[in-house]
């Protein structure tokens, strides 16, 4: 079993420094907001998958933009009830290749999606921009 560790140290009023093997980040009141980080984690996880799969398919990816919108309930705890993830892939890529890459990420590879899928409705969309 792989072990990951993140240590948070109080660094100010309601702000922590997250110490991670990949680098440090401020989290909290004067830093990155935890619920925004969750959205970024979902997008980042899927983005790495989609990019890697498209490169393996020899698709000429010029850019990928991932838009994530989270909709939180009003009552505490203010969890996300719905998340919409939209991949915008730029380049002379085949739409079918993008569709397959997104599907593989969602159904097989993205660990963050797998962690969230049973607790929140997640909609996934994609578009190919060839300019």
N, C-alpha and C positions, 0 to 999 in steps of 0.2 A: 504494500500500500504506500503510495506516495504521500509525503507529508509536506504541507506548506505552512509557513508561519508568518504572521504580520503582528508587529507590536505597536500599540498606540501609547504615546506618552503625552500627558497634558502639557500643552505649550502656551496656553493663554486661556482667557475666559471662554469656555465652551469650545475650544479648539484643541485638536490633538495633532501630533506629528505621527503619521503612519510610517513605520520603518519596515521596508520590504526588501527582498533581495534585488528587485528590479529598480529600486530608488525610493526616495522619500516623498511624501505628499502631506499637505495640511488638510485635515478633515474636520468639518464642524462649522461653527459660527463664522469664522474668518478663513474658511477654506472650502474645499470641495464638499458639497452637500451629499450625505449618504444615499438619499433616494435618487439623486442625479447620477451618482456613481453606479448605482444598480443599472440604470438605463445605459450608461456608457459601457458597462461590463457586458451587457447583452449585445450591444452593437459591435463592440470590439471583438468579442468571441466569434460572432457570426461573420464579421468582416474579414478576419484572418482566414476562416474556412473558405469563404466565397472566393477571395483573392487566390488562395493556394490552389483550389480546385480549378479555377479558370486558367491559371498559369499551366497546370498539368495538362489541361485540354488544349494548350497552345493558343489560347485566345488572346488577342492583342489588347489587353486592358490598358487604358490610358489613365483612368481615375475611377475611384469608387467613393461615393458619398452615401452615408447611411443616416437617415433621419429617423429618430425615435421619439415617439410621443407617449407619455404615460398619463393615465387618467386615474387620479386618486379619489377615494371616497372621502366624504366630509367628516365622518365619525372616526374617532381614534380607536385603534391604531389606523392611521391614514395610509393604508396599503394601496397599491395599484390594483384596480379592478380590471383594467384593460390597458394593453400596450400595443402600439402600432409601430412596426418596423418597416421602413421602406428603403430598399437598396436602389441607388441610381448608379448604373454602371456606364461609363463612357468609353467608347472605342468601337472599332469594327468587330464587335463580338456577336456571336450568334445568340439570339434570344433564347433558344432551346438550351444552350449551354449554361446561360445564366439561371434559367429555371431549374435545371438539374443541380447546379451548384448550391442554390438557395435551399432546395429540397434536401439535399444531402446534409447541409449544415443543420437545418432544423430537425431532421429526423434521426441523424446519426452522430454528428460530430460536436455540435456546440453544447458544452457542459452547462453553461449558464442557462440556455434555453431548457435543457433537460431538468435543471433544478426548479425552474419557474413554471413549467407547463401545467403542472397539476394544481397550481394555486392562483393563476391569473390567466385571463383570456389574452392570447397573443395573436395578433394578425400580422402576417408577413406579406409584403408586396415588393415588386421589383419593376424597374423600367430600364430600358437600354437607350442610351442617348448616343446617336451616331452623327456627329457634326463635322 
